[in-house]
Amino acid sequence: MKVERNLIHILADNRWGGVERYALDICRHYKEAGWHVTALTRDAKAVDSLFEQEGIALLHAPIWGMLDFGSARVLAGEIRRMPVGSVVLHAHGFRNAFTALLARKLTGRKDVKVIMTRHKVKKGIDSWLFRRIYRNLDAMIFVSRLACDRFLSTWHNRELPFSQDKIHVIHNSLNINPAEPVDRTGKSPVTAMFHGPVAPGKGLEAIIDALSKLKGSRIRMRIVGSGTPDYVDKIRRRALQRGVMEMIDWRKHSTTPLKLIEECDFGVLPSQTEEAFGLANIEYMCCGRPQICSSNGAQPEYITDGREGFLISAANASQLAEAMRKLASDPDLRRRMGERASATFRDTLSWPNFIRHLDPLYLS
């Protein structure tokens, strides 16, 4: 007899971001594989609309954090309506994982598995409640070795309060079929691109300051993203003060940035925060574009300096300007780095590779 498989992703944010993209890619894959897939959200249009476009069922609850008994009851009610077979609850963050664990407890069902993905670089919390969460989870996925090691550092030289077998490091991917990179040979001007939240910590100040050192060059910068009005105004004022406003093409946030990446020559992602994993980074790799990015997060796990791009110190405008100058002035270097980036994505970061690691956690 065929087992009915059900998947519910729990998403607490009311804005679209990397976590939501990660969850949507997984939901779409398992829906196409014949699973019944649901997204539990906070009834946020920015998130719900993209899941609806993919035909993903929606369930709403407050999802406000730890000890959220109301959301646990909503989730438990949904689980009870599912036929006995296999139910996977996939939470994002330990607080939402507690909601999932509580819902499982309320149903008393043995066919419910709770999996959590950690998208942050942060130490584990060594309290009675969190130790119980860690022990009761079926699997803990970390999107990079950096995120995993930082979490485990809480118990440095001490015995872990949970089984090591629960820990899995699975690099992110993109649920797409990569196309052949679009050839930009001979295109002018040379276009660099940043895409992501226009927010503190993403390195926008370093980009503006680097451009001030590149005046008179053939470089044009495209900044794609949205942010709070105050911060966007602050960045635009900085560009005016540095005299580089005419070098920048401002675009609003796009949920489908790959087409824009194909129109540029290389990416610029000089984040000051420690990125647990940057989906934006691998979007450039997927499109066969080199990039310049910070070395302070997980980026060195999948980008080698001088191979797929350049790694620089965070917030170092001088290093950023020099790397931009090198890529802008050498089309052969851009081509070689882009080809290597594309190959690395296909060989180690492709969607089939990601699913080969995720499937055993969902299906075991």
C-alpha positions in Angstrom: 0.0 0.0 0.0 1.3 3.4 -1.0 2.2 5.6 2.0 0.8 9.2 1.8 3.5 11.7 2.6 2.8 15.1 4.0 5.2 18.0 4.5 4.6 21.3 6.4 7.1 24.1 6.4 6.8 26.6 9.3 7.7 30.1 8.4 7.5 32.9 11.0 8.7 35.9 9.1 6.2 38.3 7.4 8.8 39.4 4.8 10.3 37.5 1.8 13.9 36.5 2.3 16.5 33.7 1.9 14.7 31.4 4.4 11.4 31.7 2.5 13.2 31.1 -0.8 14.9 28.0 0.7 11.5 26.7 2.0 9.7 27.4 -1.3 12.3 25.5 -3.4 11.9 22.5 -1.1 8.1 22.7 -1.1 8.0 22.8 -4.8 10.3 19.8 -5.2 8.3 17.6 -2.9 4.9 18.7 -4.4 6.2 17.7 -7.8 7.2 14.4 -6.2 3.6 13.7 -5.2 3.7 14.8 -1.5 0.9 16.9 0.0 2.7 20.1 0.9 1.6 23.0 3.2 3.3 26.2 4.3 2.3 27.4 7.8 2.7 31.2 7.8 1.6 34.3 9.6 -0.9 35.3 6.9 1.7 37.6 5.3 0.9 38.6 1.7 4.6 39.0 0.8 5.2 35.4 1.7 1.9 33.8 0.9 1.6 35.1 -2.7 4.7 33.3 -3.9 3.7 30.0 -2.3 0.2 30.4 -3.8 1.7 30.9 -7.3 3.3 27.4 -6.9 0.1 25.8 -5.8 1.3 25.3 -2.2 -1.5 25.0 0.4 -1.4 27.6 3.1 -2.2 27.4 6.9 -2.1 30.5 9.1 -1.2 31.0 12.7 0.5 33.7 14.8 3.8 31.9 15.1 5.2 34.4 17.5 7.9 32.3 19.1 8.7 30.2 22.1 5.7 28.8 24.1 3.3 29.7 21.3 0.6 27.2 22.3 -2.0 28.7 20.0 0.1 28.0 16.9 0.9 24.5 18.2 -2.8 23.8 18.5 -3.5 25.0 14.9 -0.7 22.8 13.6 -1.8 19.8 15.6 -5.3 20.2 14.2 -3.9 20.1 10.7 -1.9 17.0 11.4 -4.9 15.2 12.9 -6.7 15.7 9.6 -3.9 13.9 7.7 -4.2 10.2 7.2 -1.7 8.0 9.0 1.4 7.6 6.9 4.3 10.0 7.0 4.3 13.7 8.2 7.4 15.9 8.1 7.3 19.2 10.0 10.2 21.4 8.8 10.9 24.3 11.1 13.3 27.2 10.6 15.0 28.1 13.9 14.8 26.3 17.2 11.9 28.5 18.6 9.7 27.4 15.7 10.9 23.8 16.2 9.5 24.0 19.7 6.1 24.8 18.2 6.4 21.8 15.9 7.5 19.5 18.7 4.6 20.6 20.9 2.1 20.0 18.0 3.5 16.5 17.6 3.1 15.9 21.3 -0.5 17.1 21.2 -1.4 14.7 18.4 0.3 11.7 20.0 1.2 10.4 16.5 4.2 8.3 15.9 4.5 9.1 12.2 5.4 12.7 12.7 9.0 13.7 12.1 10.3 17.2 13.2 13.3 18.6 11.3 14.9 22.0 11.9 17.2 24.1 9.6 19.5 26.6 11.3 20.1 29.7 9.0 22.2 31.7 11.5 25.8 31.8 12.8 25.0 31.7 16.5 26.0 29.6 19.5 23.6 27.0 20.9 21.7 27.8 24.1 22.6 25.5 27.0 19.4 25.7 29.0 17.0 22.9 30.2 14.3 23.8 27.7 16.7 24.1 24.7 18.4 20.8 25.6 15.0 19.2 25.4 14.4 20.7 22.0 17.7 19.5 20.7 17.1 15.9 22.0 13.6 15.6 20.6 14.3 16.8 17.1 14.8 14.1 14.5 17.4 16.1 12.6 19.2 19.5 12.8 20.3 20.9 9.4 23.0 23.6 9.3 23.4 25.4 6.0 27.2 25.6 6.4 30.0 24.2 8.5 30.5 27.7 10.0 26.9 27.7 11.3 27.3 24.2 12.7 30.6 24.8 14.4 29.5 28.0 16.0 26.4 26.3 17.4 28.5 23.4 18.7 31.1 25.8 20.3 28.7 26.1 23.3 29.8 22.6 24.3 33.5 23.0 23.5 35.4 20.2 25.3 32.1 19.0 26.9 29.8 16.2 26.1 26.9 17.2 23.8 23.4 17.1 25.4 22.0 15.3 22.3 23.1 12.7 19.8 25.8 13.8 17.3 23.8 11.7 14.7 21.2 14.5 14.6 23.7 17.0 13.1 23.7 17.4 9.3 25.6 20.1 7.3 23.8 20.6 3.9 24.8 23.6 1.8 21.9 25.5 0.2 21.0 25.2 -3.4 18.6 26.5 -6.0 15.7 24.5 -7.4 16.3 25.5 -11.0 17.8 24.0 -14.1 20.9 26.1 -14.8 21.1 27.4 -18.3 24.3 28.0 -20.3 25.8 31.4 -19.1 24.9 34.3 -21.3 28.0 35.6 -23.1 28.7 39.3 -22.2 31.9 39.5 -24.3 32.3 43.0 -25.8 29.4 44.5 -23.9 29.8 48.0 -22.6 29.9 49.4 -20.0 31.1 46.7 -17.6 28.3 46.2 -15.1 28.7 45.0 -11.5 25.7 44.1 -9.5 24.6 43.9 -5.8 21.2 42.3 -5.0 19.7 41.6 -1.6 18.3 43.7 1.3 19.3 47.3 1.2 20.1 47.2 4.9 22.9 47.8 7.4 25.5 45.0 7.4 25.2 44.2 3.7 28.2 46.3 2.8 26.5 49.0 0.8 28.7 51.7 2.4 31.8 49.8 1.1 30.3 49.6 -2.4 29.7 53.4 -2.5 33.2 54.1 -1.1 34.8 51.7 -3.6 33.0 53.4 -6.5 34.5 56.8 -5.4 37.9 55.2 -6.1 36.8 54.1 -9.5 35.6 57.4 -11.0 36.4 57.7 -14.7 36.4 53.9 -15.2 34.0 52.0 -17.4 32.3 50.4 -14.4 28.6 50.8 -13.8 27.0 49.5 -10.6 23.5 48.1 -10.4 22.0 47.9 -6.9 18.9 45.7 -6.7 17.0 45.6 -3.5 14.6 47.3 -1.1 15.0 48.6 2.5 13.6 51.0 5.0 13.2 54.6 3.6 15.6 56.0 6.2 18.4 53.6 5.3 17.8 53.9 1.5 18.0 57.7 1.8 21.2 57.4 3.9 22.9 55.3 1.2 21.7 57.6 -1.6 23.1 60.6 0.3 26.4 58.8 0.7 26.5 58.3 -3.1 25.7 61.9 -3.7 28.4 63.0 -1.3 31.0 60.7 -2.9 30.0 62.0 -6.4 29.1 58.5 -7.7 25.3 58.7 -8.1 25.6 58.7 -11.9 27.5 55.4 -11.8 24.6 53.6 -10.1 21.5 52.0 -11.5 19.0 51.6 -8.7 16.4 48.8 -9.0 13.8 47.6 -6.5 13.8 44.1 -5.0 13.3 41.3 -7.4 12.1 37.8 -6.5 13.6 36.5 -9.8 17.1 38.1 -9.9 18.7 35.5 -12.3 17.7 37.4 -15.4 19.2 40.6 -14.0 22.4 38.7 -13.1 22.7 37.5 -16.7 22.7 41.2 -17.7 25.7 42.0 -15.5 29.4 41.0 -15.7 30.1 40.2 -12.0 28.6 40.3 -8.6 29.6 42.4 -5.6 28.4 41.1 -2.2 30.7 42.6 0.5 28.5 41.7 3.6 29.8 42.9 6.9 27.7 40.3 8.9 28.7 36.7 9.1 26.6 35.0 6.5 25.6 31.5 7.4 25.1 30.9 3.7 24.4 33.4 0.9 21.8 32.3 -1.7 22.8 35.5 -3.6 26.3 34.2 -3.8 25.3 30.9 -5.5 22.9 32.7 -7.8 25.9 34.4 -9.5 27.7 31.0 -9.6 24.6 29.4 -11.2 24.7 32.1 -13.9 28.4 31.7 -14.6 29.4 35.0 -13.1 32.4 35.7 -10.9 31.9 37.7 -7.8 33.6 39.7 -5.1 32.4 38.9 -1.6 33.5 39.0 2.0 35.5 36.2 3.6 34.0 36.6 7.1 31.1 34.1 6.7 30.6 30.7 5.0 31.6 32.0 1.6 35.1 30.3 1.7 33.3 27.0 2.0 32.2 27.2 -1.7 34.2 30.1 -3.2 38.0 29.9 -3.5 39.8 33.3 -3.7 41.1 33.8 -7.3 39.1 30.8 -8.6 35.3 31.6 -8.7 35.9 35.2 -7.6 37.7 37.3 -5.1 37.4 37.1 -1.3 38.0 40.4 0.5 37.9 41.6 4.1 34.5 42.9 5.2 33.9 46.6 4.8 37.3 47.1 3.1 36.5 49.6 0.3 40.1 49.7 -1.0 40.3 45.9 -1.5 36.8 46.0 -3.1 37.8 48.8 -5.5 41.0 46.9 -6.5 39.1 43.7 -7.1 36.4 45.5 -9.1 39.1 47.1 -11.2 40.7 43.8 -12.0 37.5 42.2 -13.1 36.4 45.2 -15.1 39.6 45.5 -17.0 40.1 41.8 -17.9 37.3 40.1 -19.8 39.3 36.8 -20.1 39.6 36.8 -16.3 35.9 37.3 -15.9 35.2 34.4 -18.4 37.6 32.0 -16.7 36.3 32.7 -13.2 32.7 32.5 -14.4 33.3 29.1 -16.0 34.8 27.9 -12.8 31.9 29.3 -10.7 29.4 27.5 -13.0 31.3 24.2 -12.7 31.5 24.5 -8.9 27.8 25.1 -8.8 27.0 22.1 -11.0 29.4 19.7 -9.2 28.8 20.5 -5.5 25.8 22.9 -5.1 23.3 21.7 -7.6 19.7 20.9 -6.6 20.1 17.1 -7.2 23.1 17.1 -4.9 21.1 19.0 -2.2 18.1 16.6 -2.5 20.5 13.6 -2.2 21.3 14.8 1.3 17.8 15.9 2.3 15.9 12.9 1.0 17.2 10.5 3.7 16.2 12.9 6.5 12.6 13.2 5.1 12.2 9.5 4.1 14.0 7.4 6.7 
